[in-house]
Amino acid sequence: MLLDFSSLSKFRAEISRIGDSAFHGNTSLFIEDIINKKTPYKVFAVIREEKAAGFLILSTVLDEAEILEVAVSEKSRKCRIGSELMEEVFEWCAKNGILRIFLEVRESNFPARMYYKKYGFAENGLRKNYYRDPVENAVLMSKKM
């Protein structure tokens, strides 16, 4: 589901917990910034038993979108949560005139790269030394809608 600001506030602790473990503590700051500044980012979440099981943060500009963060809680992995998120985002993008979706992923994250390829993303670039902790290249990927 696409979360509005009140829903995002309700689930921010779970989203932050899920994301902070995957993104070195940066998700909680990102979520607070989205809530406090009412930024135009879209936050999608899969809710199970009144808790967030996974989330995806999307940025849009004109007819393009970029997936900024996507993560699933450890106990919810292998339960199609990531698939639900992707399907919902694709549906939202199609309804809102988005023609291409971009993302970047750590070069060493082969499971994520294969996952994105499964959903039609193609690798089309590299950003040298983009990530920190540890320093690593980012693989650029995109998908035409």
N, C-alpha and C positions, 0 to 999 in steps of 0.2 A: 504494500500500500504506500502511496505517496503521503508523507507526513506533513501536516500543516504545522505552524509554529507551536501551537498548544500541544499537539501530539508529540512533536519532537521534544518538547520540554518534559513531557511525561516519560518518554523512553530514553532520555539522554544518558542516564547512568549506565544502562545496559549497552547502548550503542558505544559509549565511551570505553567501557570495559572490553568489549569485543575488539574494537579498533585499536585501543592503546597497546594491546598485546601484539597486534600485527604491525603497527606503525610506530613503534618506539615512543608511545605516550603522546603522540601528536593529535590523535582524534578528539580527545576531550577538549583541547584548546580550539580545534576546528569547529566542533559542535557549539561550544559557547559563543564563538565568534558569529556563527550562522544565526543563533538565537538572538544574541544581543544587538547585532547590526542588521538583522532581518535581510541578510544577503539573498541574492537570487538563486542560490544553489538549491537543487532539489534533493531531498533525502527520502529514499525508498527503504522500507523495512518489511521483513516478514515477521509477524507477531505470532507466537505460539504460547498458549497458556498465560496470556497477559504480559509476556516478556518478549523483547526483541531477540530473535534467533540469528538475524543477519541484517546487514544494511548495505546500501550503495549510495554514494554521493555523486551527483551529476551536475556538471556546469554546462550551461547552454549559451551560445552566442549566435544569433540569427538562425541559420539552418544547420548548425553544427553543435555537437555535444561532446563532452569529454567526461569519461568516468575517472573521478579523482581518487576515490577509495571504495573498496568493496571487501567485506569480511563477513565470515560466518563463525558463530561461537563454536568452540571445540566440541561440545556435546551435540551440536546440530549438524556437524559435517556428515556427509554421505546420506543426507536426508532430503536432497533436492532443493535446499534453501537457496543456493547460488543460482540454480536453474530458474526458480520462481522469480528471483530478483531480475535476472537477465530478461526473462520473458515479459515481465511487467515494464521494464525500462524500454524494451523494443516497442511494446504496444503504445506506451506513452509518447515515445519519439515519433512513431508513425502518425499518431493523432495530432501531433503538434508541429508537423512540417520539418522534422529533423531529417536531413539527407545523409549525414555521415556521423559516425561516433568514433572518437579517438580514445586511446588509453596508452599508458606506458607501464612496463612491468620489469622487475629485476631480471637481468639476463640469466641468472642462475635459477630462476623460479620456473623450471620446466613444467611442473604440474599446472601452474596458472597459464603458462603460454599455450599448452595443449588444450586447456579448458576454453580459453578465448578462441582458439582456432576452431574448436567444435561448434562455436556459435557464429562462425563466419568472419572472424577477425583475421586480417592478414598482417604479417610482419612487414613493415616498410620503412624502417630506419633504426638508427642507433644513436643514443646520446651518451657520449663518452664520459665516464666518471660522474654520472648524474646523482647517484645515491650515495649516502654517507652511512657509516656504522653498519657494515663496512662499505668502503668505496666500491662502487660497481656501476657498470653500464646499464642504461635503460633501453629496453627494446620498445620501439614505437609500433603501435598496431592500430589499424583502423578497419571500419566496416561500413560499407554502403548500405543504406536502408532500402 
